[in-house]
Amino acid sequence: MNAIEVQGITKHYTTRRMDNISFTVEQGYITGLIGPNGAGKSTLLRMLLHIVKPQQGAVKLLGMEMPHRERDIKRQVGYISDESHFYHQLRMDEIKRIVAPFYPNWDEGLYKRLMDRFGLSGKQKVGQVSKGMKMKFAIVMALSHHPRLLLMDEPTAGLDPVFRRELLELLLEWMEQGDRTILYSTHVTTDLDRAADYVLFLHEGQVLFHREKDQLFDTYAIVKGDSRLLDDDVRRMFIGIRETEVGFEGLVRERAEAMEAFGKEASFERPSLEDIMFYSTRTQSGGIFS
């Protein structure tokens, strides 16, 4: 079963556009949504929930069509963004009492356990705690109604590495409950290096690729060598390349093809998601100070 099915959704703004986006996310996996700032990641997540209405196209979440079954969908989806949408003058327990009745599967025991795990007090006002504490409370609220699908929009932006690791551990623990799905948008790609099963790469409002993460790491490669090794045919193997006075470094889509072309004259490294994102949005160029 697919947790998310998107077919041809489009949204045009004055200076940017989301153009004919289609993809599916299989239930039971973590998919990382990556791309540079302004790529359209936040807009895409909001279109999935109909917070932003697409001008055309279709969205299904958990087998149900949006917006025809919007209420049923939102009762089974948790949404976390990098901005606090809770009323800052209310205490956390007051917000919980307002929100909980919307969710038939609200679990008061889980709410209390998560509050304890994150060191939160229901007597605290949202507006009086740090950004990290606000984010922890948002995670508590998103998970306490046992969602089947979790949509996360830059949940660790500007937060320390300890909290990021703590969050990843909690999400992996949550996934073990079975039939859970996460679409996790972030520019902190090291989080996804550890946790994601699939990667959806968005750039300038379009999907560049949607692939299994381990397959990306197995087939893509960072190649380094002397610039004299480069000719027009060799350059065509590269997704992106950076040249300096002392040599070149670039990303290739087919490791085996590059190894056959360069042999032992170049070095090969396994790329990170950050490498893939950087070179996939970079044209071939020399150094600015050369």
matplotlib code that plots the C-alpha trace (Angstrom):
import matplotlib.pyplot as plt

x = [0.0, 1.1, 0.9, 1.2, 0.2, 0.8, -0.2, 0.6, 0.1, 1.0, 1.1, 2.3, 3.5, 4.7, 8.4, 8.4, 6.4, 5.7, 5.3, 3.6, 4.9, 4.2, 5.5, 4.5, 5.7, 5.3, 3.9, 6.4, 9.4, 11.2, 11.5, 13.8, 12.7, 15.8, 16.6, 18.2, 16.3, 13.5, 13.2, 9.5, 9.8, 7.5, 5.0, 4.8, 4.1, 1.4, -0.2, -0.3, -2.4, -4.4, -3.1, -1.9, -4.4, -2.8, -4.1, -4.3, -3.4, -4.5, -3.3, -4.1, -2.9, -3.4, -5.6, -8.0, -8.4, -7.7, -9.7, -12.8, -11.8, -9.7, -11.1, -10.5, -7.0, -5.9, -7.1, -4.5, -1.6, 0.9, 2.4, 5.5, 7.0, 10.0, 7.5, 5.4, 1.7, 0.4, -1.0, 1.9, -0.1, -1.6, 0.0, 0.9, -1.8, -4.3, -3.4, -3.6, -7.1, -8.2, -6.5, -7.0, -10.8, -10.2, -8.3, -10.3, -7.0, -5.6, -3.5, -3.3, -0.8, 1.5, 1.2, 2.4, 5.3, 6.5, 6.3, 8.4, 10.9, 11.5, 11.5, 8.4, 5.9, 2.3, 2.2, 4.7, 3.4, 4.5, 5.7, 8.1, 10.2, 13.1, 12.7, 14.0, 11.3, 8.6, 9.7, 9.7, 6.1, 5.1, 6.5, 4.6, 1.4, 2.0, 2.7, 0.2, -2.7, -1.0, -0.8, -0.1, 1.7, 4.1, 4.9, 7.9, 9.1, 12.6, 11.9, 15.6, 16.4, 18.7, 18.8, 21.8, 23.1, 22.2, 18.5, 18.7, 20.1, 17.5, 14.7, 16.1, 16.2, 12.6, 11.4, 13.1, 11.5, 8.1, 8.6, 9.1, 5.4, 4.7, 2.9, 4.1, 5.4, 7.5, 8.1, 10.9, 11.9, 15.3, 18.5, 20.4, 21.1, 23.3, 20.1, 18.8, 22.2, 21.4, 17.7, 16.1, 15.1, 14.3, 15.3, 13.0, 15.1, 13.2, 14.8, 13.2, 9.8, 10.4, 11.4, 15.0, 14.8, 13.1, 15.3, 16.3, 19.0, 21.4, 21.1, 22.2, 25.3, 26.2, 26.0, 27.0, 30.6, 32.8, 35.7, 39.0, 41.9, 44.2, 42.4, 44.5, 42.3, 39.3, 38.1, 34.7, 33.7, 34.8, 33.1, 29.7, 29.9, 29.7, 26.5, 28.5, 32.2, 34.5, 37.9, 40.9, 44.5, 45.4, 42.8, 39.1, 36.4, 33.0, 30.0, 29.2, 25.9, 27.6, 30.6, 31.4, 31.6, 33.9, 36.2, 36.5, 37.3, 39.8, 41.3, 43.8, 44.5, 41.6, 40.3, 36.7, 34.7, 31.2, 29.1, 26.9, 23.5, 24.9, 27.4, 24.7, 22.5, 25.4, 26.7, 23.2, 22.4, 25.8, 27.0, 30.6, 32.8, 36.3, 37.4, 36.3, 39.8, 41.7]
y = [0.0, 3.5, 6.1, 9.0, 9.2, 12.5, 12.9, 16.1, 18.7, 22.2, 25.6, 28.8, 31.9, 35.2, 34.3, 30.5, 27.4, 23.8, 22.1, 18.8, 16.9, 13.2, 10.5, 7.8, 6.9, 3.3, 2.6, 1.5, 3.6, 6.9, 9.1, 12.1, 15.2, 17.2, 20.2, 23.6, 26.5, 27.7, 24.3, 24.0, 21.4, 23.3, 24.2, 20.5, 19.3, 22.0, 21.0, 17.4, 18.6, 21.1, 24.0, 25.3, 24.3, 23.0, 24.5, 21.1, 17.5, 14.9, 13.8, 10.6, 10.1, 6.6, 5.6, 8.5, 11.5, 15.0, 17.2, 14.9, 13.1, 15.8, 15.4, 11.6, 12.0, 14.7, 12.5, 10.0, 12.3, 14.1, 17.3, 19.0, 22.2, 24.4, 27.1, 26.9, 27.2, 26.9, 29.9, 31.2, 32.4, 29.0, 26.3, 23.1, 21.1, 23.7, 23.3, 19.5, 19.7, 21.8, 19.6, 16.1, 15.7, 16.1, 12.8, 9.5, 7.7, 10.2, 8.4, 10.3, 7.8, 8.2, 12.0, 11.9, 9.5, 11.7, 14.8, 13.1, 11.8, 15.3, 17.0, 19.1, 20.3, 20.8, 23.9, 25.7, 28.3, 27.7, 31.3, 31.0, 28.1, 27.8, 26.9, 23.4, 22.9, 24.2, 21.6, 18.8, 19.8, 19.8, 16.2, 15.1, 16.5, 14.9, 11.4, 11.2, 10.4, 7.4, 8.8, 6.4, 9.1, 11.7, 14.8, 16.7, 20.1, 21.0, 19.8, 20.2, 23.5, 25.5, 22.9, 21.2, 17.8, 16.2, 16.9, 15.9, 12.5, 12.2, 12.9, 10.3, 7.7, 8.4, 8.3, 4.9, 3.6, 4.9, 3.2, -0.2, -0.1, -1.2, 0.3, 3.8, 6.2, 9.4, 12.0, 14.1, 17.4, 18.8, 20.5, 18.8, 15.8, 14.0, 13.1, 11.3, 9.6, 7.6, 7.2, 7.4, 4.5, 6.6, 10.1, 12.5, 15.3, 18.5, 21.4, 24.5, 23.1, 19.8, 16.3, 15.5, 11.9, 9.6, 6.6, 4.2, 5.8, 2.8, 2.5, 6.1, 5.5, 2.3, 3.8, 7.4, 8.4, 11.3, 11.3, 13.3, 13.6, 15.7, 18.1, 16.8, 13.6, 15.6, 15.8, 16.5, 12.8, 12.3, 15.5, 14.2, 11.5, 14.1, 15.4, 18.3, 19.1, 21.6, 22.4, 24.2, 24.8, 21.5, 19.2, 18.4, 16.9, 15.9, 13.6, 10.8, 8.9, 5.6, 4.6, 1.5, 3.6, 6.2, 3.5, 2.0, 5.4, 6.6, 3.3, 4.0, 7.5, 9.0, 8.3, 7.4, 8.1, 7.2, 10.4, 11.8, 13.1, 16.6, 15.8, 14.6, 17.7, 20.1, 18.7, 18.1, 21.8, 23.0, 23.6, 22.9, 25.8, 26.7, 28.4, 32.0, 33.1, 31.3]
z = [0.0, -0.7, 2.1, -0.3, -4.0, -5.8, -9.5, -11.4, -8.7, -9.8, -8.0, -9.7, -7.8, -9.2, -8.9, -8.6, -9.4, -8.4, -11.8, -12.5, -9.5, -9.3, -6.9, -4.5, -1.0, 0.1, 3.5, 6.2, 5.2, 5.9, 2.9, 3.1, 1.2, 0.3, -1.9, -1.5, 0.2, -2.0, -3.8, -2.7, 0.1, 2.5, -0.2, -1.2, 2.3, 2.7, -0.6, 0.7, 3.6, 1.5, 3.6, 0.3, -2.5, -5.7, -8.9, -10.5, -9.8, -7.3, -3.8, -1.9, 1.7, 3.3, 0.3, 0.8, -1.6, -0.5, -0.1, -0.2, 2.9, 4.5, 8.0, 8.1, 6.6, 9.2, 12.1, 10.9, 10.0, 12.2, 11.0, 12.4, 11.0, 12.1, 13.2, 16.3, 15.4, 19.0, 20.9, 23.0, 25.9, 26.7, 28.8, 27.1, 29.0, 27.9, 24.3, 24.7, 26.1, 23.1, 20.5, 21.8, 21.2, 17.4, 17.4, 18.1, 18.9, 21.3, 23.9, 27.2, 28.6, 25.6, 25.8, 29.5, 28.7, 25.8, 27.9, 30.6, 28.0, 26.7, 30.2, 29.5, 32.0, 31.0, 33.2, 30.9, 28.5, 25.0, 24.6, 27.5, 26.4, 23.9, 20.2, 21.0, 23.7, 21.4, 18.8, 21.4, 22.3, 18.7, 18.4, 21.5, 20.0, 16.6, 18.0, 20.9, 18.6, 16.9, 13.4, 10.5, 8.5, 9.8, 7.7, 9.0, 7.7, 8.9, 12.4, 13.5, 11.8, 14.1, 16.8, 18.4, 17.3, 20.6, 20.1, 16.4, 17.5, 20.2, 17.7, 15.2, 17.9, 18.8, 15.2, 14.6, 17.7, 16.5, 13.1, 14.8, 15.8, 12.2, 9.1, 10.0, 7.3, 7.5, 4.9, 6.4, 4.8, 5.8, 4.6, 7.4, 5.2, 7.8, 9.6, 6.5, 5.9, 9.1, 9.0, 5.5, 3.3, 0.3, -1.0, -2.9, -4.3, -5.2, -7.1, -8.5, -8.0, -9.8, -8.7, -9.8, -8.5, -6.1, -5.3, -2.6, -0.5, -0.4, -4.2, -4.5, -2.3, -4.2, -7.7, -7.3, -6.5, -5.8, -8.2, -7.6, -9.9, -12.0, -14.4, -17.3, -17.1, -18.2, -21.8, -23.3, -23.3, -19.7, -18.5, -19.7, -17.1, -14.3, -12.7, -11.4, -11.2, -9.4, -10.8, -9.2, -10.1, -8.5, -9.8, -10.0, -7.8, -9.1, -8.7, -11.2, -11.5, -12.5, -10.3, -12.5, -15.7, -14.1, -12.6, -16.1, -17.6, -15.0, -13.7, -10.9, -12.1, -10.0, -6.5, -5.7, -2.5, -1.4, -1.5, 1.2, 0.5, 1.0, -1.8, -4.1, -3.4, -3.9, -7.2, -8.6, -8.4, -9.5, -13.0, -14.1, -13.1, -12.1, -8.9, -8.4, -7.4, -10.2]

ax = plt.figure().add_subplot(projection="3d")
ax.plot(x, y, z, "-o")
ax.set_aspect("equal")
plt.show()
